[in-house]
Structure formats: structure tokens, C-alpha cells
Amino acid sequence: MEDVPEYRPVHRETRFDADLARYAARAKGMVASEIRALFSVANRPEVVSLAGGAPNISGLPLDVVGSLLNELVGERGTVAMQYGSAQGDPALREQITDVMSLVGIDASPDDVVVTVGSQQALDLVTRIFCDPGDVVICEAPSYVGALGVFASYQCDVVHVAMDDHGLIPEHLDSALASVAASGRRAKFLYTIPSHHNPMGVSLSLERRAQVLEICRRHDVLVIEDDPYGLLGFDGEPYRALRADDPARVVYLGSFSKTFAPGFRVGWALAPHAIRDKLVLAQESATLCPPTFSQHAVGTYLANHDWRGQIKAFREMYRERRDAMLASLADLMPATTTWTKPNGGFYVWVTLPEGIDAKAMSPRAITARVAYVPGTAFYADGFGSQSMRLSYCFPSPERIREGIRRLAAVVEQEMDLRDTFGPLHLGRGRGVESPGPDLR
Ligand SMILES: Cc1ncc(COP(=O)(O)O)c(C=O)c1O
């Protein structure tokens, strides 16, 4: 009889980390969120996910993109699949200046550095400017992916309050003054002025001028992150901060929301000296940004009505924003408040007093609706009474169903609060990454 090998289960995965003592200090700032596990169920079809920030690329003409890619490989494959320059393809950099002209920026392709999404631009900017312990000023709340970068470079994040018109200039002024008074210098202000992630609000025109004036006065650099700038629902896009102060502002752009995130093409526009450092940093990080992706994006821009496509995306997101705002108004308990975005992907909801969005999250998942608790967007654990809802991906009907489920969960939570008193979980433990699909 043939020998049957003895069955021995092999445990390939373990949470125990035998290399713990070996990690660099900067790796200790990288923590996965406890809510990451919850979100693995958020992607199940029965759950309405209002958590993810993935663009709804079903609106793209895939047949057109497919034949453009086919042509690209057939006609220029040997160039498109070869190494390229660390700064990025010159033709694409030229096209990027056309895209930026829509937000009022007049720039030379020489000052553009192509990156692997604007996420890599954030990484490179932080790499060239920040030593451990350096202060970075961020909005409160701020983009979770940026907070993750700042944590991994061991930066000290100082948050500045926002309201419905964006960053509050007086608070910025006093934050910069108190950083200086403590003998330190803020390395830069990181801001998302247009259609903010996660708040969904935009910096007013008046405040744009004030923010620039304050940063000039305190001699602080501005990192302007603008992935949603062309996805406004009313009239012309906002004028970028960079358009009014080219020497002080590093502008970050992306094709992720206006075309498709899978190509991972973004860019930084920077003053010459900073650009040179970014190119060297890019060279050490990747040798060159992916040539094929750059050619794919360049071919799309050159051969397709990309402006018309952005218009179509805007209409799609506007319909979803309308569905979310109407559902919130119809269904949420009266003491809940939320922002009214005029572009982008997100609504920021503030729950009734004494309700903790993080504690409520497992119960929401059980009720088959997911969101991102507000604490994910603060480096200091604040934000527990808030949550980010995204309307970019689900259909208007699913959005309404999601809000109906969420409203019922909030009501149950209010009943619990009224019976047992408010829950005091204390502050969170700082920057946690909820997972790549939840940006
Ligand atoms: C504010 C903000 N910045 C940067 C990014 C990163 O975008 P990407 O790397 O896809 O260009 C995102 C993605 O959601 C974002 O919301």
C-alpha cells in the first residue's frame, strides 16, 4: 500500500513578530487600525459601504481606453515599456500643465515631477523636508494617508481647526505663533483647500488670500494637495493657492479621481530647487515613475475628450451627493449635523452629543452599513463624535438605504446613551491606517 504522508497543518501566518526589536523607530509609527478588520466585511455585497474613497470609474469608456492601450503597445511599446527619466515623461509633464491651467496655474513642464499617485508626492515632499520631531501643520481633520506619511517620518502634527469655509486663518496664525514660541519651526502647512477629504468643504476665496499671507509672514511653505479640484459641482473650479504664490506653494495633483487610480499617476509642481531635490528623491525611491502608466495617461489625454469625461464624473458625483444630503435630511435624528459639499466625495457628519462613532462602528456593520470613524483623520485621537461618509461609489438608491440603516443605528445608540449615560472611551491612539481602499 502506498505511504500516505501524515497530515500536519502548517501555520503560515502569525501575529507574533519575531523581528520586533529590529525595526527602525520610524516603523513603530506605522499602526494598522482595529477598524481595518471590520472593513474587511464592509466590502461584502450586503453591506452598504459609505466608507471607501474609491472613484466610480464605471463611468469611463473602457472600450475607448482599451483600444488606446492596444495602439500604445502596438505603435510605441518599446518606448512605453522601457525605463524613463526620474522626473517623468516630458510630453506628459507638458499635458499636466494644461490640466493645471484649469485651476489658474501657469507653470512650466520643467517644474513638474511625475509621481506614483499624489500619495508618493506626499511621501517625497516629507522625505526631503522633515527630520524626526519636525512640526507639520495640518487641518483638523486631515487626509488619513497624509497623516500616515507624517507618522512614518516621525513628524509632530499640529492640527488647526476648520469650519464650513475651510481652515480658519486666525487659528493658523496662532498655531504658527505658538510653534515658534516653543522654539520650533513648522516645516510646512499641509492643506486640501478644495473639496476637502474628509470634511467635504472648500477654503473660501477670501481665506485663500489670508492663508497665503499668514504663511508668508511666518515664512512657512505650503503643500497644497488638490486631487478633487476639478470635481466641483458649481461653476468654475477654485483658483489654486499655487496660482497666487508660485515660490511658496508646492502643488500636488493626481489623475486618480479625474481618470483612474490604477495607473497611479500623480505629480508635484515645485519651485526649481525643491523640484531638483524631489527628482533625486524620486530616483532613489523608484529610479523612475512607471513609464507605461505615464504613456497610458498621456495617450488618453491626447486622444480622448478628457474635459468632457471630467464633466460626466462631476454629474455622476453630484447626483450621489444630492442623494446623500437628501437622505441625511430626511432620516437622521435632529441633533445630527453634517457638511454640505459642493464637490469631491465626502460628507462629514457630527453625531449627537455623547455618541462615539468608533464604538458604534461594529453595530453599524452588523446593521450592514459602513463608515470611517472621525478619529482616523486626527493624529491626536480627536474626532470621536464624527464620521466620514463617502457618496462617490454606491448608487443613489444604495446611498439612501445606507443612510436609512445608519439613522436607525444612531437612534439605538441614543437610546443606550439615554439609559446608561454617554460612553467615554477617551482619545484614540493616534494615526491609524484604516486600509488602502478607505482613503
Ligand atoms: C486628499 C488626498 N490626497 C492624496 C490622495 C492620494 O491619491 P493618489 O495617490 O491616488 O493620487 C488622496 C486619495 O484619496 C486624497 O484624498
The ligand as an SDF file (V2000), in Angstrom:
LIG
                    3D

 16 16  0  0  0  0  0  0  0  0999 V2000
   -6.5590   64.3560   -0.1730 C   0  0  0  0  0  0  0  0  0  0  0  0
   -5.9170   63.2250   -0.8770 C   0  0  0  0  0  0  0  0  0  0  0  0
   -4.6270   63.3200   -1.2090 N   0  0  0  0  0  0  0  0  0  0  0  0
   -3.9860   62.3400   -1.8550 C   0  0  0  0  0  0  0  0  0  0  0  0
   -4.6470   61.1790   -2.1960 C   0  0  0  0  0  0  0  0  0  0  0  0
   -3.8710   60.0900   -2.8940 C   0  0  0  0  0  0  0  0  0  0  0  0
   -4.2950   59.9460   -4.1850 O   0  0  0  0  0  0  0  0  0  0  0  0
   -3.4660   59.1980   -5.2960 P   0  0  0  0  0  0  0  0  0  0  0  0
   -2.2080   58.6810   -4.6810 O   0  0  0  0  0  0  0  0  0  0  0  0
   -4.3370   58.1230   -5.7960 O   0  0  0  0  0  0  0  0  0  0  0  0
   -3.1550   60.2390   -6.3300 O   0  0  0  0  0  0  0  0  0  0  0  0
   -5.9860   61.0270   -1.8710 C   0  0  0  0  0  0  0  0  0  0  0  0
   -6.7050   59.7760   -2.1890 C   0  0  0  0  0  0  0  0  0  0  0  0
   -7.8340   59.5610   -1.8560 O   0  0  0  0  0  0  0  0  0  0  0  0
   -6.6550   62.0780   -1.1990 C   0  0  0  0  0  0  0  0  0  0  0  0
   -7.9430   62.0050   -0.8650 O   0  0  0  0  0  0  0  0  0  0  0  0
  1  2  1  0
  2  3  1  0
  2 15  2  0
  3  4  2  0
  4  5  1  0
  5  6  1  0
  5 12  2  0
  6  7  1  0
  7  8  1  0
  8  9  2  0
  8 10  1  0
  8 11  1  0
 12 13  1  0
 12 15  1  0
 13 14  2  0
 15 16  1  0
M  END
$$$$
